[in-house]
Amino acid sequence: MEYQATAKYMRISTRKLRLVADSIRALTPAHALIQLTLMPKAAALPLRQVVASAVANAKQKQAHEESLKFKIIEVMGGAGMKRWHAVSKGQAHPYKKRMTHVRIVLTDEGKGISDKK
C-alpha cells in the first residue's frame, strides 16, 4: 500500500531542498528522520516535517514503520513572489523569492527507491 504527504508553498528554494532530498533517497524513512534532525541545512527541517507527516499517515492506517520505504520524493518548483531591490539613480532590480512543493510517497511492499539499480 502507498502512503503520501504533500507540502505546498514552502518558502525555500527548490534547489536547496533538492540537495537535501537527494541525500535521503536511499535511506529508510526512520533513518531519514534521524539524518534530517542532525543535518546543518536550512532545508532539513521543512523536509523532516513532510517525511514525519508521511510516516504518521502510514501509522494511521496500521502500517509498520520498519517496513516502509521511499517510493517517490518529488521536489517541484512552486510560485515565485516577485520583489524589487532598490539601486542607484531611482532604478530597481527584480528578483524572485522562490517557493517549493514537496510530495513524498511511502510504500510497504516490493521495491522502493533504494532497491532499484
Secondary structure as UniProt FT lines:
FT   STRAND          2..10
FT   HELIX           14..24
FT   TURN            25..26
FT   HELIX           29..38
FT   TURN            42..43
FT   HELIX           44..60
FT   TURN            61..62
FT   HELIX           65..67
FT   STRAND          69..86
FT   HELIX           88..90
FT   STRAND          92..107
FT   HELIX           113..115
//
